[in-house]
Amino acid sequence: MFTTGILGNCVNALVLAVAAFVALHSWKVPAWAVVIAAGALGWAVL
């Protein structure tokens, strides 16, 4: 997902990656929820 996004539109992919990291690290969101949300947002935005 991220290689396609970086080759096409790097700003959106970077924002998505940082948001997923913050959700996992700072907000302690479950990993399965971050994976599903990042996949859905990546599919919609990238």
C-alpha positions as CSV (number, residue, x, y, z in Angstrom):
1,M,0.0,0.0,0.0
2,F,2.6,2.5,1.0
3,T,4.9,2.0,-2.0
4,T,2.1,2.7,-4.4
5,G,1.2,5.8,-2.4
6,I,4.7,7.1,-2.2
7,L,5.3,6.7,-6.0
8,G,1.9,8.4,-6.7
9,N,1.2,11.0,-4.0
10,C,3.8,11.0,-1.2
11,V,2.2,13.6,1.0
12,N,-1.0,11.6,1.5
13,A,0.9,8.4,2.1
14,L,3.2,10.1,4.7
15,V,0.2,11.6,6.5
16,L,-1.5,8.2,6.6
17,A,1.6,6.5,7.9
18,V,2.2,9.1,10.6
19,A,-1.5,9.0,11.7
20,A,-1.3,5.2,11.9
21,F,1.9,5.4,14.0
22,V,0.4,8.0,16.4
23,A,-2.8,5.9,16.7
24,L,-0.7,2.9,17.7
25,H,1.8,4.6,19.9
26,S,0.2,7.5,21.6
27,W,-3.5,6.7,21.6
28,K,-3.1,2.9,22.2
29,V,-5.6,2.0,19.6
30,P,-5.8,-1.8,18.9
31,A,-3.6,-2.8,16.0
32,W,-6.5,-4.5,14.1
33,A,-8.4,-1.2,14.1
34,V,-5.4,0.7,12.8
35,V,-4.8,-1.8,10.0
36,I,-8.5,-1.7,8.9
37,A,-8.7,2.1,9.1
38,A,-5.4,2.6,7.3
39,G,-6.4,0.2,4.6
40,A,-9.7,1.8,4.1
41,L,-8.3,5.4,4.1
42,G,-5.4,4.3,1.8
43,W,-7.9,2.8,-0.7
44,A,-10.0,5.9,-0.6
45,V,-7.3,8.5,-0.7
46,L,-4.4,6.9,-2.5
